Amino acid sequence: MDIPISGVDTWLTLNNRPLSFQDDNENLDAQAQESRGNMFRITNAAPDDLQIYVDEKLLQTERYGRWLWKPDGYAGLYLLQVGAPGYPLQKARVRVLPEKLSYERYKAMLDDVSKITVDLLFRLNSPAGEKAVTQFREEESSALRNYELINKIMNELDEVMDSIRRSPHRVLQEYTEQRLLHEVRQFSSETSPVGGAVLALPAQATTSPRLDRLPATWLIQQNTLTYDVHENRLLKQFVMRQLVAKLNTIQEKAQYEIKRREKERATKLYKGWRDDETPQIEDLHRVMAECQHMTKRCIAWGSEPFLKSVKSLSVSGKATQVLLKLPSYSRFYRLYLQFQQELKVSLDTEQYLTTLTLRKMWDLYQIWSVFHITRTIVDILTDAGYQVTSNSIFYEVEKDSFQIDVRKNMPTVVLARGDLRIDMKYEPLYPKPVGIMSGLVSTGYEQLTPDMSVEIYSQGLLRNVLIFDAKYRYQEIDGLFYPKDDDLNKMRTYRDKICYRSYDARRPDLKPRKVVSSAYILYPGTYLEHDPGEAEIGALPLDPDMSQASMLEVKEAIKDILWFVKLL
């Protein structure tokens, strides 16, 4: 039976605060913590035989009516489902607050994901593997940074438009026009008859019997001054399309960033930490208002009388003598080129980052560490002469405007050199073989899904597989943080059980071939588990606060892994 949400809100308390089942309530009042137990208690209004599920896993208790919950995924947003006999499952959301150290790591990983994705965008979309260099690459995804850049362009463009408006460029344009015979004032070599109707001439007007009639319609050459020239077409396209589209993108980025920062502000306020989010949120609201005002200015510029009849540009913004030498148009062209360099390519990371704020700490660590490894491997291989042939991390919303789309169990980045091809996959799926299935399979008791694989093909045939798996945990021994033994054993399972199966009806007893050369944990520890000469099983310590020396040590280990399979 259906019950009103307000009734469910009286069933349970969390840390002595009523548990709300409202869709927009994350139960921050309960101040659930990642580092201690959090207590659910039933109230007198709760039905009998109540059960609580956290992320679809039944929460056990030794004493009915009290459930002690210590989040196993650390800080983040958790889904709770509460049910009882005769009642449908009711859903609530609980945001588990991080400790200071955990929150700083969380923020550092979010910021790093933004920087890594921007760097990958330029690296993966550069022609022929060329390393693209952008002056503001690290701040590319920031709405505030984009606003500052476009605001400078808009302010100078205001002066440029005033100058162009006083004397817009125009040219004398020739065109042909049909006229009736009596409308032609002067005949010349450029006047030509139009076939069709003719007019008979009176006898007294003819000088020869063969000239007793003339065509009724003639084509004559005309000249007129027009503003519809390449330079004005480029100007109109710039203000009406490129600038307006960019301003809309900045507003969308600002909206997502505001949502993300509002969640972070709520966390800081509940924890009693300093609120440094409100000034940023206020700045972003100001940016949105200014962008709306700028959009109106762009539309007004595009509606100038001299631009109204100007057609759309059909070719790229090539330089002309007018754009290079006429002072007002030369200033405009410099602004146009500045925009292409600094603002044309757009990566919207805010939508993705807003999604990540809903993830738990271990989930965010998995994404961050896999992105970090992806960038490192791409850097090493492109330096060794490999070329990126395709990538599906980013999709183009519109021309030069990208968003992040991490797709699972398919090649997200493909590199090639000679007869070698390298497919990088996120969360590849290795199923149990069924029937005559061929390909990469799990020969264990269950299917296997590591966080990342690097599949290496030679002349189209699978040669090796590298496995990377993120684990947000470690064991402490004498002040150092080591990988857990269970996780290293999991890597041995990947090495031994992920195999390539070829079905051959003539050889039904043909066994699957082992192909995993290396299987490594990515974890937030301090100890590098790695044998440079035999890089089979190991652990790479990855943390946003790592020193440059530690980062370099991990990069050298990755080079060893790639060298081990003869990619370098």
TAMO-V353242 format. One record per helix or strand of 3 or more residues. SS is the DSSP state (H for helix, E for strand). FROM is the first residue (numbers start at 1). LEN is the number of residues. Records with the same first field share a line. If there is no record, write none. Layout:
SS=FROM-LEN, FROM-LEN
//
This chain:
H=5-4, 28-3, 100-25, 127-3, 137-3, 143-24, 181-3, 203-3, 209-3, 230-42, 278-25, 305-4, 321-5, 327-16, 350-7, 361-23, 485-13, 505-3, 548-17
E=12-3, 38-5, 51-4, 66-4, 76-8, 90-8, 171-10, 192-9, 213-14, 346-3, 387-5, 394-5, 401-4, 411-7, 420-7, 439-4, 452-7, 461-11, 475-3, 480-3, 498-4, 516-8, 537-5
//
